Amino acid sequence: MSPHHRGMKLTITLTVIAVLAAVPAAPQSPPPTGQKFTLAKSMIQGYTAIQRDLLEAAELMPEADYAFKPTPETRPFGQLIAHVALSQFVTCSFLQGGPSPKAAEKEETPRSKVVLIALLKESTAFCNPLVNAMTDESMVQLMKVGPNEGARGLALIGLSVHGNEVYGTIAVYLRLKGIVPPTTARQKPAPTRGN
């Protein structure tokens, strides 16, 4: 397979994953008919959902378990929160057209639960206006990404895909501590058959 085809396959795969991330995991009441599901609106909903999941997961883990890591080779829970927050600052700084306001910060720096939750909230607050302003048209506009240019929508896809990837890891950490992840906790139990 040529490098061009591999790149195209990766782009298509990431796009499909990002769109699927915008679809709620648990069955909910059917949406009203006649709605228009635009690319930007759907992607923004997916981004908003993963921000909620990440924050709720960070709040669920007890302070004492922020240093927990399942194996010596893995990151501690708190570092996962720092990682996703600092990554969001970097991604959204491209959308803003300037440097990350947290460029000097390192994810390995020890921080308390309160500080990490504040950092995560701050990264979301930094990203939200930039993300919420996106339209189908603006998603295809090019922006500077270091020495290169990339479509603005790729930043939104990256936020959702990366956020979901980190959330999946966080969910495992929560389960290892006997905590039900927020996405599972929000699911309604399946109706039982009355036979």
N, C-alpha and C positions, 0 to 999 in steps of 0.2 A: 504494500500500500504506500502510495507516495506521501510525502510530508504534507502536501496540500490537502489530500483526502483525509489524513489523520486529523489535521487541524479543523477541517470542516466537520468531521464526525464528532470531535470534542465539543465544538461550538454548538452543534445541534443537540448533543446529549445534555450539555449544561443548560441550554434553553428549555428543553423538555423538563428537566429536573426543577428548574426555577418555576416554571408554570405549574407543575404538579405541587410544588411547595405552597402555592397560593390557594390550592383547593383544600378545604377543611378535611381533617383526617376522620372525624367522627360524623356519622350521618346526622344531619340536622333537618329542620323543617325545609321543605322544598322552596327554592327561591321563587319569587313572583315571576310570571312569564312576561315576555316583552322587554326584558333588560338587555342592555348592550354591555358585553364584556370586552372592553378595550384592553390592549396589551398593557398600557401604562397603569390603568386602574387595577387590573388583576395583579400586576407585579407589585404595586404599592400595597395592596391588601396582603400579599404574601410576606412582604417586608415587615408590615405592621404586626402580623401574627407572630413572626419569629422574634420580634423585639419583646413582645408580651411573654412568650415562652421563656426566653433567656432570663428576663428579669424575675419572673415568678420562680424559676429554678434556682437562681442565685439567692432569692429570699428564703427558699425552703431549706437549704443546706444550713445546718447549725454552724456557728462560728468555729467551734472546735474541730469541725470536719473540713474546714477550708484548706487545711494542710494535707488532707487525705489524698493518697494516690494508690491505685490498686496494685501497681508493681513499681519497683525502683526506677524503671526506665520511663514511666509515664509522668506527665505533668501533675502537680497537685491541683485540686479542684479550683482553688483561688487563682492559680495561674491561668486556667482556662477562661475564667471570667475576664482577667486582665487582657488575655490574648484577643478575645473577641472584641472587647471595647477598643483597644488600641488599633486593631485592624480596621474597625469601623471609622475611626478618626482618619486613618490613612486613605481609605477608599473615598470617603466624603470630601477630603481635602482636594482630591482630583476634581470632583464635581464643583467645588468652590473655586478652584483655580489658584490655590495657594498651598503653603506647606501645612502639614498636620500640626495643630496646636499642641499635640502631645508627642512630637517627634523625638524629644530627648528622653522620654520615659521608656523603661524596659519592663516587659511582662514578668520577668523573674524577680523584680523588686518585691520583697515581702510587704503585704498590705493587709489590713484588717477587713473583715466582711463589710463593715460600714463604708470604708473607703472604696472597696471594690464595687459595691452596689452604686455608690455615688458616681464612680468612673463610668460604669455601664450606662447609667441614666444620662450622664453628661454626653457620652458618645451618641446616644440616641437623640438627644436634644440638638446636637450639632448636625446630625444627618437629616432629621425629620423635615425641616423646611426645604432642603435641597431635593430630597426624595419626593415629597408631596407636590412639588412644583413641576414634576416631570409629566410630559404629555407624550402621546404616541409620536408626535413630530420631533420633540426634543430628544427622545431616546436614540434617534439615529444621528443626531448631530455629533460631530467629532470634538473631543477635548484632548488637551495635552496630558500624556501619561509618561512623565520623564521625557526621554528623547523621542518618544513615539506619540501617536494619536490613536484614540479608541472611541467607539461609540459610547455616548453617555449612558445608554441603557445597560451596557455591560457592567457598569458600577453597581447598578441596582440588582442585576442578576447575581453579581459576586456577593453582595451583602446578604441576599437571601440564601444562596447556596452555602456560603461559608457559615452563616448563622445556623442553618439547619445541620450542617456537619458537626459544628461544635456542640449544638444542643443534643445531638444524638450521643455524643460522648458524655456530656453532662448527665443525661438521663441514666446512663449505665452507672455512673458514680453514685447518683441518688439511690438507685435500686440496690446497689451494694451496701448502702447504709440503711436499707429498709424504708426508704422514702419513695412514695409514688410520684413519678414525674407529673408536672402540671397538665400536660396534654392528655395523659391517661386519666388523671383525676377529673378532668372536665367532661370526659365522655359519659354519655348517658348509658346506663345499663341496657343491654338488649332486652326487649320484651320477652317474657316467658310464655310458652304456649300452655293454654289451659286445657290439657287433655285429661 
